[in-house]
Amino acid sequence: MVSGDTDRARTAMRAQLRTVFSDIEGSRAHSPQPFAGDPTAVPVRRSVAVRE
């Protein structure tokens, strides 16, 4: 993204997200309990501190 090559950045981001989503699905298959929340619950946005 720093280079300004949006096509390359898009391709890299899609590959990264595919990996992340695949990992999440693997985790869900291995340990479904953390993913078995209330389907009517409203998602909560949490603040995450970022250190630079």
Buried (B, 14 or more C-beta within 10 A) or exposed (E): EEEEEEEEEEEEEEEEEEEEEEEEEEEEEEEEEEEEEEEEEEEEEEEEEEEE
